[in-house]
Amino acid sequence: MLYRIFTEDKNRKKLEKIASKYFPGYTIFKAQGFWRLQKENSLIMEFIIEDNDVKINKLAEEIKKENKQEAVLVQKIKNSQWMI
């Protein structure tokens, strides 16, 4: 399963530390987002893991709290992946 968390880029090092408590590997993309017509620096965090909404939701809640945000966006995308 591919999960994505979209959040503000306020304190990347702290967010990396939080995410690393939950998962040993993930990818972070820098992005430009808009929330209520306001432009903001954003991060997209991707996690390819077994289906685990509970763990992702706990991580998203912790990120939301750390960034003092009203909400963060979580996507769950069914996919196939393998390493070569």
Secondary structure as GFF3:
##gff-version 3
##sequence-region A 1 84
A	DSSP	beta_strand	2	8	.	.	.	ID=ss1
A	DSSP	alpha_helix	12	22	.	.	.	ID=ss2
A	DSSP	beta_strand	27	35	.	.	.	ID=ss3
A	DSSP	beta_strand	38	48	.	.	.	ID=ss4
A	DSSP	alpha_helix	53	67	.	.	.	ID=ss5
A	DSSP	beta_strand	73	77	.	.	.	ID=ss6
###
